[in-house]
Amino acid sequence: MPRRKIGKRRVLALARLWRERLHLGDWKLSLLVEPIPEAEDCKAYCQAMPEYKEMTVAVDPEAVTPEELESTIVHELLHAHVEHLAGLALAMAGDDPIKREVVRLAEESLVVSLERAFVQAYAAPVEVLS
């Protein structure tokens, strides 16, 4: 059975819904729905600039399944909230690769925990997921 691909309208609808729920409505959001060639493990990413309240979220429609789309969008949007703190920690880590990896792992762990809590508590209505 061929794998179902996600549509751009569905990604946009979920991003709009969760942007408001996560109090990111005053942020400028650029949303990309396209294959991500940089890394094989990368299904999505967020580049956030909290000082300007701007972010770019990219979702690979060939890598993210419909079942994981909502969690993926929530996860990437949450990076906008923790980016400032992660940036400060990275500055303190300096050029030490071990410290930088510890910061990266701590950031991901925090974002995953928040993502799971938010999605479990506030999953999107079925009509937005369809």
C-alpha positions in Angstrom: 0.0 0.0 0.0 1.5 3.4 -1.0 2.3 5.8 1.8 -0.1 8.7 2.2 1.4 12.1 1.8 0.3 15.1 3.7 -1.2 18.1 2.0 0.0 21.7 2.2 -3.5 22.9 3.3 -3.5 20.5 6.2 -0.1 21.6 7.3 -1.2 25.3 7.1 -4.4 24.6 9.0 -2.6 22.9 11.9 0.1 25.5 12.0 -2.5 28.3 12.2 -4.4 26.5 15.0 -1.3 25.7 17.1 0.3 29.1 16.5 -2.6 30.7 18.3 -2.8 28.0 21.0 0.9 28.4 21.8 0.6 32.2 22.0 2.8 32.7 18.9 0.2 34.8 17.0 2.4 37.9 17.2 5.3 36.0 15.5 5.9 36.2 11.8 5.7 32.6 10.6 7.1 31.4 7.2 5.9 27.9 6.6 7.7 25.6 4.1 6.1 22.3 3.0 8.8 20.7 0.8 11.4 17.9 0.9 14.3 18.5 3.2 17.5 17.3 1.6 20.0 18.3 4.3 19.7 15.4 6.6 18.2 12.0 6.3 16.8 12.0 9.8 15.3 15.5 9.5 11.6 15.4 8.9 11.0 19.1 10.0 12.8 22.0 11.5 12.3 25.4 13.0 14.6 28.4 12.7 13.5 31.0 15.2 14.7 34.5 15.9 13.0 35.4 19.1 14.5 38.9 19.2 12.5 39.7 16.1 9.6 37.3 16.8 10.2 35.5 13.4 10.4 31.9 12.6 10.6 29.5 9.7 9.1 26.1 10.1 9.7 23.5 7.4 7.9 20.2 7.1 8.9 17.4 4.7 5.6 16.0 3.3 7.4 12.9 2.1 8.9 12.1 5.5 6.2 13.1 8.0 3.2 10.8 8.1 -0.4 12.1 8.5 -0.4 10.5 12.0 2.6 12.4 13.2 1.9 15.7 11.5 0.2 17.5 14.5 2.9 16.5 16.9 5.6 17.5 14.4 4.0 21.0 14.0 3.6 21.5 17.7 7.2 20.4 18.3 8.6 22.8 15.8 6.5 25.7 17.0 7.6 25.1 20.6 11.2 25.6 19.5 10.4 29.3 19.1 9.6 29.5 22.8 12.8 27.8 24.0 15.2 29.3 21.3 16.2 32.3 23.4 17.1 30.1 26.4 18.9 27.6 24.2 20.9 30.4 22.5 22.0 31.7 25.9 23.1 28.2 26.9 25.0 27.7 23.7 26.8 31.0 24.2 27.8 29.8 27.6 28.9 26.4 26.2 31.3 28.2 23.9 33.2 26.1 21.4 33.1 23.0 23.6 31.4 20.3 21.5 30.4 18.2 24.5 28.7 21.2 26.2 27.0 22.2 23.0 25.6 18.7 22.6 24.4 18.7 26.2 22.5 21.9 25.4 21.0 20.5 22.2 19.8 17.3 24.0 18.3 19.4 26.9 16.5 21.6 24.4 15.1 18.6 22.5 14.1 16.8 25.6 12.2 19.9 26.9 10.5 20.5 23.5 9.5 16.8 23.3 8.0 16.8 26.8 6.0 20.0 26.1 4.9 18.7 22.7 3.5 15.5 24.2 1.7 17.4 27.0 0.1 19.9 24.7 -1.0 17.4 22.1 -2.4 15.1 24.7 -4.3 17.9 26.4 -5.4 19.9 23.3 -5.4 17.7 20.2 -6.9 19.4 17.1 -10.5 18.7 16.2 -11.0 15.9 13.7 -12.0 18.3 10.9 -8.6 20.0 11.1 -6.8 16.7 11.0 -8.7 15.4 7.9 
